[in-house]
Amino acid sequence: GAVVSQHPSWVICKSGTSVKIECRSLDFQATTMFWYRQFPKQSLMLMATSNEGSKATYEQGVEKDKFLINHASLTLSTLTVTSAHPEDSSFYICSARDQGRNSPLHFGNGTRLTVT
Amino acid sequence: GESVGLHLPTLSVQEGDNSIINCAYSNSASDYFIWYKQESGKGPQFIIDIRSNMDKRQGQRVTVLLNKTVKHLSLQIAATQPGDSAVYFCAEIYAGNMLTFGGGTRLMVKP
């Protein structure tokens, strides 16, 4: 089955530094990828929709300059948390969809970010 | 609509009993629906899907029911097992976009 690989699975960084998270579709091409944020015991919150070759679409309240998204190829999207602060600590999850219109979303296993 | 940051409701069932998890969706034009299971510390896993031209679909121990009249989706798990303990959430797809709704339900299986 389709696999989405997310890396790293966890990262600890100091306040003020930037962290890049990668999301790869391993056996299919993904024109669209999605980035989510999840707090403990809460649902996934959609942050942005990443479109290959174009700018990402951010959900209301998500700072695009804070969370930089790049989708340079059909198999890779990256999320960079810039100048991270402790309140950015969270579980970040990406998902990708096969190019067919009605196909399941496949999720990565998430990245646990801790900012100290 | 999309639920943001809500605390998850919990369904507690006895091992061996059947579980029913419900979801309401927002867009009557949505044509594809998916149920996902998320275990602690992991990303969501696909369980079962259903297209809008169907009202029921069965998988292994799971059944999804779709009621378009009231925009309601349910997931039935037969003979619930401890390994079914997780958070379950549904998604609707409309015109190529994906929405997450309902906020998810935490299923706890008591031995």
Interface residues (C-beta under 8 A of the other chain):
Chain A: V4 Q6 T32 F34 Y36 F39 K41 Q42 S43 L44 M45 L46 T49 F91 I93 S95 R97 R101 N102 P104 L105 H106 F107 G108 N109 G110 R112
Chain B: E2 S3 V4 G5 L6 H7 L8 D31 Y32 I34 Y36 G41 K42 G43 P44 Q45 F46 D49 R51 V87 F89 A91 I93 G96 N97 M98 L99 T100 G102 G103 G104 R106
